[in-house]
Amino acid sequence: MANKAMNTEHSGGKNRGTGYYGKRANAKRESNKARREAAKKILRDS
């Protein structure tokens, strides 16, 4: 199944040099912020 992995909303911040360009903790902060903003937008539009 690993060969067919799909990108979810958080696909960065690996422990070694692939994916997100920075540290994993920074990637998680950015991902969570983006997810919360998207959820707020969905709630506002509905």
Backbone as numpy.savetxt, mean C-alpha at the origin, in Angstrom:
# Nx Ny Nz CAx CAy CAz Cx Cy Cz
1.32 -20.52 -6.04 0.49 -19.33 -6.04 1.36 -18.08 -6.04
2.56 -18.18 -5.55 3.42 -17.00 -5.46 3.76 -16.44 -6.84
3.77 -17.29 -7.84 4.08 -16.81 -9.18 2.97 -15.96 -9.77
1.79 -16.06 -9.22 0.64 -15.31 -9.74 0.12 -14.33 -8.71
1.01 -13.79 -7.88 0.59 -12.85 -6.84 0.03 -11.59 -7.47
-1.02 -11.06 -6.87 -1.65 -9.84 -7.37 -1.28 -8.66 -6.48
-1.18 -7.49 -7.08 -0.95 -6.29 -6.29 -2.22 -5.91 -5.56
-2.09 -5.63 -4.28 -3.21 -5.11 -3.52 -2.93 -3.62 -3.30
-3.64 -2.99 -2.39 -3.38 -1.57 -2.19 -2.01 -1.33 -1.57
-1.42 -2.36 -0.96 -0.10 -2.21 -0.38 0.84 -3.24 -0.98
1.64 -2.81 -1.94 2.53 -3.75 -2.61 3.99 -3.35 -2.44
4.29 -2.44 -1.55 5.67 -1.98 -1.41 6.25 -2.30 -0.06
7.42 -1.78 0.17 8.04 -1.88 1.49 8.47 -3.28 1.87
9.24 -3.93 1.02 9.78 -5.23 1.39 11.01 -5.01 2.28
11.48 -6.06 2.90 12.62 -5.95 3.79 13.93 -5.75 3.04
13.99 -6.17 1.81 15.19 -5.98 0.99 14.83 -5.19 -0.25
15.79 -4.93 -1.12 15.74 -3.91 -2.14 14.66 -3.88 -3.20
13.54 -4.56 -3.08 12.52 -4.50 -4.13 11.30 -3.72 -3.66
10.48 -3.34 -4.60 9.22 -2.67 -4.25 9.42 -1.21 -3.92
8.96 -0.82 -2.76 9.02 0.57 -2.31 10.46 0.99 -2.10
10.75 2.24 -2.38 12.14 2.72 -2.36 12.68 2.96 -0.95
11.81 3.00 0.05 12.26 3.32 1.41 12.09 2.16 2.36
12.01 2.48 3.63 11.86 1.48 4.67 10.43 0.96 4.71
10.27 -0.24 5.22 8.95 -0.86 5.30 7.98 -0.03 6.14
8.46 0.50 7.27 7.57 1.29 8.13 7.06 2.52 7.40
7.90 3.16 6.61 7.46 4.33 5.84 6.44 3.93 4.78
6.65 2.79 4.15 5.69 2.31 3.14 4.34 2.05 3.78
4.34 1.46 4.98 3.08 1.18 5.66 2.35 2.47 6.02
3.10 3.47 6.49 2.46 4.75 6.82 1.82 5.38 5.60
2.54 5.39 4.48 1.99 5.98 3.25 0.79 5.18 2.76
0.89 3.85 2.82 -0.21 3.01 2.36 -1.46 3.22 3.20
-1.29 3.27 4.51 -2.43 3.48 5.40 -3.06 4.85 5.17
-2.24 5.86 4.97 -2.75 7.21 4.72 -3.57 7.23 3.43
-3.02 6.62 2.38 -3.73 6.58 1.09 -5.03 5.80 1.21
-5.01 4.70 1.95 -6.22 3.89 2.13 -7.29 4.66 2.87
-6.90 5.38 3.92 -7.89 6.17 4.68 -8.48 7.29 3.83
-7.62 7.97 3.04 -8.13 9.04 2.18 -9.10 8.50 1.13
-8.79 7.33 0.57 -9.68 6.72 -0.42 -11.02 6.36 0.21
-10.97 5.84 1.44 -12.22 5.47 2.13 -13.06 6.70 2.43
-12.41 7.79 2.83 -13.15 9.03 3.09 -13.82 9.53 1.82
-13.12 9.44 0.69 -13.68 9.90 -0.56 -14.91 9.06 -0.95
-14.80 7.75 -0.75 -15.93 6.87 -1.05 -17.13 7.23 -0.19
-16.89 7.49 1.09 -17.99 7.84 1.99 -18.62 9.19 1.62
-17.77 10.14 1.23 -18.29 11.46 0.84 -19.14 11.37 -0.42
-18.70 10.53 -1.39 -19.40 10.44 -2.67 -20.70 9.66 -2.60
-20.84 8.81 -1.60 -22.05 7.97 -1.56 -23.19 8.65 -0.83
